[in-house]
Amino acid sequence: MKKSEAAAAVSRLRRRYRATQLATSVFRYFFLLAVGYVIVFQLAYMFSYAFRPTEEMTDPSVVWVPRVFTLANFKESLQLLDYVRSLFTTVGIQLLSGMIEVVTCSLVAYGLARFRFRGRGLIFALVLLTILVPPQLTAVPMYLNYAHFDVFGILNLIGSIAGTELRPNLLDTGFVFWLPSLFGAGLRSGLFIFIYRQFFKTLPRELEEAAYLDGAGAFRTFWRVIIPSSGVAVLTVSIFSIVWHWNDYYLSVLYFNDHYPLAVQLKQLGNSAVGMGVTMDRGIVMASCLLFIAPVLLIYLLLQRKFIASIDRVGIVG
């Protein structure tokens, strides 16, 4: 009787476990389906209106597929966005800053993850604090700092002695993004350092010990051993950095007076249309949005399999 009761209890537990697994799977699939629908719907909407001529914009009989496909909206968008120049500005400033940040944040995170020194906990706490502090709180001090750039007041002191202004104005130049990225204090650097640190802590120390026995120093070990073993973390941070720098509007419109990147040009699309005497309609707006997201979307489509596989290994949720 005891064996039969135990077997019945085990059978009930198995049925309950299978029912739980089935319910979890159904919920997961419906949730992903809902999220996928929201994303795909937006893309389908943009494609539908981007290739639609003006006379079909208000035609109720045209729902998704235009009767006539046109590229006129894209031609107008290229002019309104000043697309070629703005694209080069975005790549040369925003994406370059993002790539610099990928490198410098990895170096900072490696020091926090692998080396013991006084004040390490405090430094890491300050790194986490930068994740919580919104950029709006530091925008005015950073703007004034770049308008009269100085290092520890040295240039101001020399200028006071020489009777001239030596502090350069870095506004409307790429240095407003390059310098913070170079010192690991750029856009979302705190989060990137956290991701790197979580991953570096999972690497076996035997890798470094073997490199030290071969005569490699700390920097050589980092570049030759740790970075080649951290491809998933580098890929994850790179995609996040590219997307956030590409989409940045607040800091770009604050620091730049001319030669805006694409994010600012897209936001000011209506003003550009008024200045060029172009009648703005929904097709031009949707075409401009597609031109804006196309480079990042292409990068993600090429790397999405490795990116999704890397999320579970970099310690974002742990």
Solvent accessible surface area in square Angstrom, and as a share of the most:
residue,aa,sasa,rsa
1,M,180,0.80
2,K,172,0.73
3,K,178,0.76
4,S,65,0.42
5,E,105,0.47
6,A,56,0.43
7,A,62,0.48
8,A,44,0.34
9,A,36,0.28
10,V,69,0.39
11,S,42,0.27
12,R,122,0.45
13,L,109,0.54
14,R,146,0.53
15,R,141,0.51
16,R,159,0.58
17,Y,140,0.53
18,R,162,0.59
19,A,60,0.46
20,T,75,0.44
21,Q,89,0.39
22,L,120,0.60
23,A,63,0.49
24,T,59,0.35
25,S,34,0.22
26,V,67,0.39
27,F,143,0.60
28,R,117,0.43
29,Y,148,0.56
30,F,133,0.56
31,F,114,0.48
32,L,100,0.50
33,L,122,0.61
34,A,57,0.44
35,V,62,0.36
36,G,29,0.27
37,Y,142,0.54
38,V,85,0.49
39,I,100,0.51
40,V,94,0.54
41,F,72,0.30
42,Q,95,0.42
43,L,45,0.22
44,A,41,0.32
45,Y,63,0.24
46,M,27,0.12
47,F,99,0.41
48,S,8,0.05
49,Y,27,0.10
50,A,0,0.00
51,F,50,0.21
52,R,2,0.01
53,P,15,0.09
54,T,85,0.50
55,E,132,0.59
56,E,12,0.06
57,M,30,0.13
58,T,125,0.73
59,D,41,0.21
60,P,126,0.79
61,S,70,0.45
62,V,11,0.06
63,V,101,0.58
64,W,110,0.39
65,V,110,0.63
66,P,8,0.05
67,R,150,0.55
68,V,92,0.53
69,F,130,0.54
70,T,31,0.18
71,L,106,0.53
72,A,54,0.42
73,N,7,0.04
74,F,31,0.13
75,K,132,0.56
76,E,57,0.26
77,S,0,0.00
78,L,77,0.39
79,Q,111,0.49
80,L,5,0.03
81,L,1,0.00
82,D,57,0.30
83,Y,27,0.10
84,V,100,0.57
85,R,79,0.29
86,S,0,0.00
87,L,46,0.23
88,F,144,0.60
89,T,20,0.11
90,T,1,0.00
91,V,68,0.39
92,G,32,0.31
93,I,23,0.12
94,Q,2,0.01
95,L,29,0.14
96,L,83,0.41
97,S,0,0.00
98,G,0,0.00
99,M,76,0.34
100,I,41,0.21
101,E,0,0.00
102,V,10,0.06
103,V,71,0.41
104,T,20,0.12
105,C,0,0.00
106,S,2,0.02
107,L,67,0.34
108,V,56,0.32
109,A,0,0.00
110,Y,6,0.02
111,G,20,0.20
112,L,6,0.03
113,A,8,0.06
114,R,20,0.07
115,F,77,0.32
116,R,202,0.74
117,F,90,0.38
118,R,240,0.88
119,G,34,0.32
120,R,60,0.22
121,G,56,0.54
122,L,119,0.59
123,I,75,0.38
124,F,31,0.13
125,A,52,0.41
126,L,94,0.47
127,V,17,0.09
128,L,64,0.32
129,L,90,0.45
130,T,81,0.47
131,I,73,0.37
132,L,137,0.68
133,V,53,0.30
134,P,62,0.39
135,P,50,0.31
136,Q,100,0.44
137,L,123,0.61
138,T,62,0.36
139,A,4,0.03
140,V,101,0.58
141,P,78,0.49
142,M,64,0.29
143,Y,76,0.29
144,L,104,0.52
145,N,60,0.31
146,Y,6,0.02
147,A,17,0.13
148,H,91,0.41
149,F,43,0.18
150,D,27,0.14
151,V,72,0.41
152,F,193,0.81
153,G,35,0.34
154,I,90,0.46
155,L,53,0.27
156,N,70,0.36
157,L,113,0.56
158,I,82,0.42
159,G,6,0.06
160,S,80,0.52
161,I,140,0.71
162,A,69,0.53
163,G,70,0.67
164,T,72,0.42
165,E,105,0.47
166,L,74,0.37
167,R,69,0.25
168,P,58,0.37
169,N,96,0.49
170,L,21,0.10
171,L,19,0.09
172,D,50,0.26
173,T,50,0.29
174,G,7,0.06
175,F,93,0.39
176,V,2,0.01
177,F,11,0.04
178,W,69,0.24
179,L,41,0.20
180,P,21,0.13
181,S,1,0.01
182,L,98,0.49
183,F,156,0.65
184,G,10,0.10
185,A,71,0.55
186,G,18,0.17
187,L,19,0.10
188,R,107,0.39
189,S,6,0.04
190,G,5,0.05
191,L,47,0.24
192,F,1,0.00
193,I,6,0.03
194,F,46,0.19
195,I,2,0.01
196,Y,0,0.00
197,R,41,0.15
198,Q,37,0.16
199,F,7,0.03
200,F,0,0.00
201,K,106,0.45
202,T,97,0.57
203,L,21,0.10
204,P,70,0.44
205,R,114,0.42
206,E,115,0.51
207,L,64,0.32
208,E,7,0.03
209,E,94,0.42
210,A,53,0.41
211,A,9,0.07
212,Y,96,0.37
213,L,157,0.78
214,D,126,0.65
215,G,63,0.60
216,A,17,0.13
217,G,42,0.41
218,A,42,0.33
219,F,138,0.58
220,R,139,0.51
221,T,0,0.00
222,F,1,0.00
223,W,111,0.39
224,R,164,0.60
225,V,36,0.21
226,I,1,0.00
227,I,42,0.21
228,P,91,0.57
229,S,48,0.31
230,S,0,0.00
231,G,46,0.44
232,V,32,0.18
233,A,0,0.00
234,V,41,0.23
235,L,30,0.15
236,T,0,0.00
237,V,0,0.00
238,S,18,0.11
239,I,9,0.04
240,F,49,0.21
241,S,0,0.00
242,I,20,0.10
243,V,46,0.27
244,W,73,0.26
245,H,1,0.00
246,W,5,0.02
247,N,76,0.39
248,D,15,0.08
249,Y,74,0.28
250,Y,83,0.31
251,L,26,0.13
252,S,0,0.00
253,V,50,0.28
254,L,53,0.26
255,Y,8,0.03
256,F,5,0.02
257,N,110,0.57
258,D,74,0.38
259,H,98,0.44
260,Y,42,0.16
261,P,3,0.02
262,L,1,0.00
263,A,10,0.08
264,V,0,0.00
265,Q,16,0.07
266,L,42,0.21
267,K,138,0.58
268,Q,50,0.22
269,L,10,0.05
270,G,39,0.38
271,N,109,0.56
272,S,27,0.17
273,A,2,0.02
274,V,125,0.72
275,G,70,0.67
276,M,98,0.44
277,G,70,0.67
278,V,35,0.20
279,T,115,0.67
280,M,64,0.28
281,D,32,0.17
282,R,122,0.44
283,G,0,0.00
284,I,7,0.04
285,V,48,0.28
286,M,27,0.12
287,A,0,0.00
288,S,0,0.00
289,C,29,0.18
290,L,15,0.07
291,L,29,0.14
292,F,19,0.08
293,I,46,0.23
294,A,49,0.38
295,P,34,0.22
296,V,21,0.12
297,L,62,0.31
298,L,107,0.53
299,I,52,0.27
300,Y,76,0.29
301,L,107,0.53
302,L,135,0.67
303,L,58,0.29
304,Q,59,0.26
305,R,194,0.71
306,K,138,0.58
307,F,23,0.10
308,I,101,0.51
309,A,64,0.49
310,S,0,0.00
311,I,47,0.24
312,D,123,0.64
313,R,145,0.53
314,V,1,0.00
315,G,23,0.22
316,I,56,0.29
317,V,138,0.79
318,G,77,0.74
